[in-house]
Amino acid sequence: MKFKKFAAMILSLLMISGAMMLAACEGDGGSTVDEKGRTKVSFWYWGSTAEVRVYEELIDTYMDLNEDVIIVPTHYESNTYMTKFQSETTKPDVFFMPDTDFAQWVDAGIMLPLDSYVTESEINSLWETGINEYYYNMDTKKLGRSSGAQLYGFPKDLGPVTLAYNKKVLDRQIAANGLNSAEVYAKLDKLSPMTWTEFADLCNDLMADQKAKDKNNRLYAIPYCEMDAMIYSGGGDYFDKNDPTKHGIDEAFIQTITYIIQLATVHGVMPDSDHSGQNAYTLFENDKIIFTWIGPWDNADFWANPDLKYDIIPVPYNSNIEGAHSKSMIGSMCYGVSENSKVKEQAVKFAKWLSVSNECQNKAMYLGQQVPNIKSLADAYISDSGNWVCKSSASDPVLPASRSLFVDIMDGSADTFGYWAAAGKTDCIEGKTRALYYTYGSTWKDNFNSYLATRHVWDMASADDIRAALVEYRTTYQHDLDEMYGDWRG
């Protein structure tokens, strides 16, 4: 059955009272076959409208290849997904599991160990960062591939986050402020990250004609700052480099938070705390902002807007901290399989196909969903000029032109495509897994963000005031980390 027909059937069922609950619980309970004798595999996921279209195509393709199986999908909004997942006693057969929640659900006995279903060759074909995230040792509480660890998820993707710029708005602001276009674009180089000073200066130049306007009716350079990316590129971390159980509010961390806040309060190129981050994508697509933060999955939405022309650049870095360089945040999630699934073999087969098959990864890439999990596929679709060629030929590239930057972030200090060597440079762009992956729950970080908001730190202009507020918070921050680690080890 094609997905369109199946979707229509589900839509009609939703008119029956309680149908959503029945659909949600179909993975571990109820009949495991439909009226045609096909094995039913329930699948939960989230995503934007464009991502829903992507998964409709992927599911259709899988069912065409496996006529004895019917995939029963349930889509939730990202902000409600984990709440729904937690509330259901009976879990779906296959499901999205973010790296931020992964360890807790393994400890809860929900996720099936997958080592026996995958070969070493298949593992080695994937990005090491991606597959290693989903190994876990339940006894030692250690994340990552090591002795005694088991594999509990097939990576859905790696999500390197970086800055994108809207070319139409950029060109408009260059003209409005009498700037040299060639000089501005020279700063937007995928191999030459800007320093924080250079980025702030560029934003100030581009926004010079806007600063006298009312806050609610003016253009900003950037809607918000992705904090993990900025902290990593500032040479800092949330945790002490020598002891990850201790807080990381050191000089690099303090300089990062100060820089982010002062983009709004001193430079005026980012909205203040009352407006920061609101409707960032809408502003970007409607030509009302220059820069925003995107991951590979956002291409599916952006390609649906033929008038939007954009490209991506590395995260700026703090040149005042020794050793700091452009280091963005990498998010991820996996396809998990329920330990209690009644159709384990078919569930694992579907999850594995989504993650490690050339056919699925090719299709997902063409549809703008992700960078392929399979390293060789990423290499095959990079042209000599560094453009990511997703259509018929190198003369028909898909935006962004600098899409290879996503791989540059993912591959650490490795010069995967030889661009750095060709330019006579050493690779200075990399990525690091987002902070919440390394901890057991988000309370410690939620409390930190709340403290900044409650104390009105986001409205401070003085570096000394911001520093004092962060230093004051160290004790509370450490207390929250201690409680988190206590819960984890307990």
C-alpha positions in Angstrom: 0.0 0.0 0.0 1.4 3.4 -0.9 1.8 5.9 1.8 -0.8 8.3 0.3 -3.5 5.7 0.5 -2.4 4.7 4.0 -2.3 8.3 5.2 -5.9 8.7 3.9 -6.9 5.7 5.9 -5.2 7.0 9.1 -6.9 10.4 8.6 -10.3 8.7 8.5 -9.5 6.8 11.6 -8.7 9.9 13.5 -12.4 10.8 13.3 -13.1 7.9 15.5 -12.8 8.6 19.3 -9.6 7.3 20.7 -8.1 6.3 17.4 -4.8 8.2 18.1 -4.2 6.3 21.3 -4.8 3.0 19.5 -2.4 4.0 16.6 0.2 5.1 19.1 0.1 1.7 21.0 0.1 -0.6 18.0 3.9 -1.4 18.2 4.0 -3.7 21.2 0.3 -4.5 21.7 -2.6 -5.6 19.4 -2.3 -7.4 16.1 1.1 -7.6 14.5 -0.3 -8.2 11.0 -2.9 -6.4 8.8 -5.8 -7.8 6.9 -3.4 -8.6 4.0 -1.0 -10.6 6.2 1.7 -7.9 6.2 3.8 -7.4 9.3 2.9 -4.0 11.0 5.9 -2.0 12.2 5.0 1.2 14.1 7.3 4.2 13.7 7.3 7.5 15.6 9.1 10.5 14.4 9.0 14.3 14.3 10.0 17.1 11.9 8.9 20.0 9.8 6.3 19.8 7.0 9.2 19.3 4.6 10.6 16.5 6.7 7.2 14.8 6.8 7.3 14.8 3.0 10.7 13.3 3.1 9.7 10.4 5.4 6.6 9.8 3.4 8.8 9.1 0.4 11.2 7.0 2.4 8.4 4.9 3.9 6.9 4.4 0.4 10.2 3.3 -1.0 10.8 0.8 1.9 7.3 -0.7 1.5 7.8 -1.1 -2.2 11.0 -3.0 -1.5 9.4 -5.0 1.3 5.8 -5.9 0.3 5.3 -8.1 3.3 5.7 -5.1 5.7 3.5 -2.1 6.3 5.0 0.8 8.2 2.6 2.5 10.6 3.9 6.1 11.1 3.0 8.6 13.8 4.3 12.1 13.5 4.5 14.6 16.5 5.8 18.1 16.8 9.3 18.2 18.1 8.3 20.0 21.3 5.8 17.4 22.3 7.5 14.2 21.0 9.4 13.2 24.1 6.4 14.0 26.4 4.2 11.7 24.3 6.9 9.0 24.2 7.3 9.1 28.0 3.5 8.9 28.6 2.9 5.8 26.4 3.3 2.6 28.3 3.6 0.7 25.1 6.4 2.1 22.9 6.5 2.0 19.1 8.6 -0.6 17.3 10.9 2.0 15.8 11.3 5.5 17.0 13.4 8.7 16.9 15.6 9.0 20.0 17.6 12.2 20.5 21.2 11.9 21.8 20.2 14.2 24.7 17.8 11.5 26.1 19.5 8.3 24.8 21.2 7.1 28.0 18.2 7.5 30.2 16.0 5.3 27.9 18.7 2.6 27.7 18.9 2.5 31.5 15.1 2.2 31.6 15.3 -1.0 29.5 13.4 0.4 26.6 16.0 0.2 23.8 17.0 -3.1 22.2 20.8 -3.9 21.9 21.6 -3.9 18.2 25.2 -5.3 18.1 24.1 -8.7 16.7 22.2 -7.0 13.8 25.1 -5.0 12.3 28.5 -6.0 10.9 31.9 -4.3 11.6 32.0 -3.4 7.9 28.7 -1.6 8.2 29.8 0.2 11.3 33.1 1.3 9.6 31.2 2.7 6.7 29.6 5.4 8.9 30.9 8.6 10.4 32.7 7.5 13.5 31.2 10.4 15.5 27.7 9.3 14.5 27.8 5.6 15.3 29.9 5.9 18.5 27.4 8.2 20.2 24.9 5.3 20.5 27.2 2.8 22.4 26.6 2.8 26.1 27.9 0.7 29.0 25.0 0.4 31.5 27.2 -0.9 34.3 29.8 1.9 34.2 27.5 4.6 32.8 30.1 5.3 30.2 29.0 6.8 26.8 30.8 5.8 23.6 32.3 2.8 22.1 34.5 1.0 24.6 35.0 -2.3 26.3 31.6 -3.6 27.6 29.5 -1.0 25.7 26.6 -2.1 23.5 25.1 -0.5 20.5 21.5 0.8 21.2 20.7 2.9 18.2 21.4 3.3 14.5 22.3 6.9 13.8 19.6 8.9 12.0 22.1 11.5 11.1 24.7 14.0 12.3 23.5 17.5 12.5 26.3 20.1 12.3 24.9 23.6 12.9 26.5 26.6 11.4 25.6 30.1 10.2 23.7 30.8 7.0 23.3 34.1 5.2 20.5 35.4 3.1 22.1 36.8 -0.1 19.3 39.1 -1.0 19.3 40.9 2.3 23.1 40.9 2.4 23.3 42.6 -1.0 20.6 45.1 0.0 22.5 46.1 3.1 25.8 46.3 1.3 24.2 48.8 -1.1 22.3 50.7 1.6 25.5 51.3 3.6 27.9 51.9 0.7 30.1 48.9 1.4 32.4 47.1 -1.0 30.6 43.9 -2.1 33.8 42.0 -3.0 35.3 42.9 0.4 32.2 41.7 2.3 31.9 38.4 0.4 35.6 37.8 0.9 34.9 37.6 4.7 32.3 34.8 4.0 34.8 32.1 3.1 34.2 28.5 4.1 37.9 28.0 4.7 38.5 31.3 6.6 36.4 31.6 9.8 36.0 35.2 11.1 37.1 36.2 14.5 34.4 37.5 16.9 35.8 41.0 16.4 35.6 40.7 12.6 32.0 39.3 12.8 30.8 42.1 15.1 32.4 44.7 12.9 30.8 43.2 9.8 27.4 43.2 11.4 27.8 46.8 12.6 28.7 47.9 9.1 25.8 46.1 7.5 23.4 47.4 10.1 24.5 51.0 10.2 21.4 52.3 8.5 19.1 50.3 10.9 20.2 51.3 14.4 18.2 54.5 14.7 15.0 52.7 13.9 12.5 51.4 16.5 13.4 48.0 17.8 10.2 46.4 16.6 10.5 47.7 13.0 14.2 47.3 12.1 16.4 44.8 10.6 18.9 42.8 12.7 22.0 41.0 11.5 21.4 37.8 13.5 18.3 36.7 15.5 20.1 34.8 18.4 23.3 32.9 19.1 23.5 29.1 19.3 25.1 28.9 22.7 26.9 25.5 22.4 28.5 26.5 19.1 29.6 29.9 20.5 31.0 28.4 23.7 32.9 25.7 21.8 34.2 28.3 19.3 35.1 30.6 22.2 37.6 27.9 23.4 35.3 26.9 26.4 33.0 24.2 27.5 30.2 23.7 29.9 32.4 21.4 31.9 36.0 21.5 33.2 38.4 20.1 30.6 40.2 18.0 33.2 37.2 16.8 35.2 33.9 16.8 33.3 32.0 16.4 36.6 33.0 20.0 37.5 31.6 23.2 36.1 33.2 25.0 33.1 32.5 28.6 34.0 36.1 29.7 33.3 37.5 32.7 31.4 36.7 31.4 28.0 33.1 30.6 29.1 32.6 34.1 30.6 34.0 35.8 27.5 31.6 33.8 25.3 28.5 34.7 27.3 29.7 38.4 27.4 30.2 38.5 23.6 26.8 37.0 22.9 25.0 39.4 25.2 26.9 42.4 23.9 25.9 41.7 20.3 22.5 42.9 21.5 23.3 45.4 24.3 26.4 47.1 22.9 26.5 46.4 19.2 22.8 46.4 18.6 23.0 43.8 15.8 21.0 41.1 17.6 17.6 41.5 19.3 17.5 42.0 23.0 16.1 39.4 25.4 12.5 40.3 24.6 12.8 39.5 21.0 15.9 37.3 20.5 15.3 34.1 18.6 11.7 34.7 17.8 10.6 33.3 14.4 14.2 33.2 13.2 13.4 31.0 10.1 10.4 33.1 9.2 12.5 36.3 9.4 15.3 34.6 7.3 13.0 33.3 4.6 11.1 36.6 4.4 14.3 38.6 3.9 14.2 40.4 7.3 17.5 39.1 8.7 20.9 38.4 7.3 22.3 35.5 9.3 20.6 32.5 11.1 21.7 29.1 12.3 20.9 26.1 10.2 21.6 22.3 10.0 21.5 20.1 6.9 17.8 19.2 7.5 16.8 22.8 7.0 17.6 22.5 3.3 14.4 20.6 2.7 12.4 23.6 3.9 14.6 26.2 2.2 14.5 24.5 -1.2 10.7 24.8 -1.1 11.2 28.6 -1.3 12.7 29.2 -4.8 13.2 32.9 -4.1 15.5 32.2 -1.2 19.2 32.4 -2.1 21.6 31.5 0.7 25.0 30.0 1.7 26.7 29.0 4.9 29.9 30.1 6.7 31.9 28.7 9.6 31.1 29.8 13.2 33.2 32.8 14.2 35.8 32.2 17.0 37.4 34.0 19.9 40.9 34.9 18.9 41.6 36.2 22.4 41.7 32.7 23.8 44.7 30.6 23.0 43.8 27.5 20.9 40.2 28.6 20.2 39.0 28.0 16.6 35.8 27.5 14.8 34.1 24.5 16.5 30.4 24.2 16.0 27.8 22.1 17.7 26.8 18.7 16.3 23.4 17.3 17.3 22.2 13.9 16.5 19.5 11.3 17.1 19.1 7.6 16.4 16.6 5.1 15.3 15.9 3.0 18.3 14.0 -0.3 18.5 11.8 -1.3 21.4 13.1 -4.0 23.6 9.5 -5.2 23.9 8.6 -5.1 20.2 6.7 -8.2 19.0 8.2 -7.7 15.5 11.9 -7.2 16.4 13.4 -8.6 13.2 11.3 -6.5 10.9 11.6 -3.4 13.2 15.4 -3.7 13.2 15.5 -4.3 9.4 13.5 -1.1 8.8 15.6 1.0 11.3 18.8 -0.3 9.8 17.6 0.4 6.3 16.9 4.0 7.2 20.4 4.4 8.7 22.9 2.4 6.7 21.5 1.6 3.3 22.9 3.4 0.2 19.4 3.6 -1.2 17.8 5.4 1.7 20.8 7.7 2.4 20.9 8.7 -1.3 17.2 9.5 -1.3 17.4 11.4 2.0 20.3 13.5 0.7 18.5 14.3 -2.6 15.5 15.4 -0.6 17.5 17.8 1.5 17.2 15.8 4.7 20.8 15.3 5.8 24.4 14.7 5.1 24.7 11.0 4.4 25.6 8.7 7.3 27.8 6.7 4.9 31.2 8.5 4.4 31.7 7.3 0.9 28.4 8.9 -0.3 29.4 12.3 1.1 32.7 12.1 -0.8 31.0 11.0 -4.0 28.7 14.1 -4.1 31.4 16.8 -3.5 32.6 18.4 -6.7 36.1 19.7 -7.2 34.9 23.3 -6.4 33.6 22.2 -3.0 29.9 22.3 -4.0 27.6 19.6 -3.0 26.1 18.2 -6.2 22.8 16.6 -5.4 21.1 16.8 -8.8 22.0 15.7 -12.3 25.4 17.2 -12.7 28.0 19.6 -11.3 26.4 22.4 -13.3 23.1 21.9 -11.4 24.1 22.2 -7.8 21.6 22.5 -4.9 22.1 25.3 -2.3 24.0 26.0 -0.3 27.1 26.2 -2.5 29.4 25.7 0.5 27.5 22.7 1.8 30.7 20.8 2.1 31.3 22.9 5.2 28.8 20.6 7.0 31.2 17.7 6.4 34.2 19.9 7.5 32.4 20.4 10.8 31.6 16.7 11.2 35.0 15.3 10.3 37.0 17.1 13.0 40.5 18.0 12.0 40.5 15.5 9.1 40.9 17.2 5.7 38.3 14.8 4.1 38.2 16.4 0.7 41.7 17.9 0.5 40.5 21.5 0.4 42.7 22.7 3.2 45.8 21.1 1.7 45.0 22.5 -1.7 44.8 26.0 -0.1 48.1 25.5 1.8 46.3 25.6 5.1 45.7 23.3 8.1 42.0 22.4 8.9 40.8 24.7 11.6 37.1 23.9 11.5 35.5 21.1 13.5 32.5 20.2 15.6 31.7 18.8 19.0 28.6 16.9 20.2 26.1 19.1 22.0 26.5 19.4 25.7 23.3 17.7 26.8 24.5 14.4 25.2 27.1 14.1 27.9 24.7 14.5 30.8 21.7 12.8 32.3 18.8 15.2 31.8 18.7 18.9 31.1 17.8 20.4 34.5 21.3 21.8 35.0 21.2 23.6 31.7 17.6 24.7 32.1 18.4 26.2 35.5 21.4 28.1 34.1 19.3 29.6 31.3 16.6 30.6 33.7 19.2 32.2 36.0 20.5 34.3 33.1 16.9 35.4 32.2 15.8 36.0 35.8 18.8 38.1 36.7 18.3 40.1 33.4 21.9 39.3 32.4 20.8 39.2 28.8 20.1 42.9 29.1 23.4 43.9 30.7 25.9 46.0 28.7 28.8 45.9 31.2 31.3 43.1 30.9 32.0 43.4 34.6 28.4 42.9 35.5 28.1 39.8 33.3 31.2 38.4 34.8 30.0 38.9 38.3 26.7 37.2 37.6 28.4 34.2 36.1 31.0 33.9 38.9 28.1 34.1 41.4 26.3 31.2 39.7 29.3 28.7 39.9 28.1 27.2 43.2 24.6 26.6 42.0 25.8 25.3 38.7 28.1 22.8 40.4 25.3 21.7 42.8 23.1 20.9 39.8 25.8 18.9 38.1 26.4 17.0 41.3 22.7 16.1 41.6 22.7 15.1 37.9 25.7 12.8 38.3 24.2 11.4 41.5 21.0 10.5 39.6 22.9 8.9 36.8 25.2 6.7 38.9 22.2 5.8 41.1 
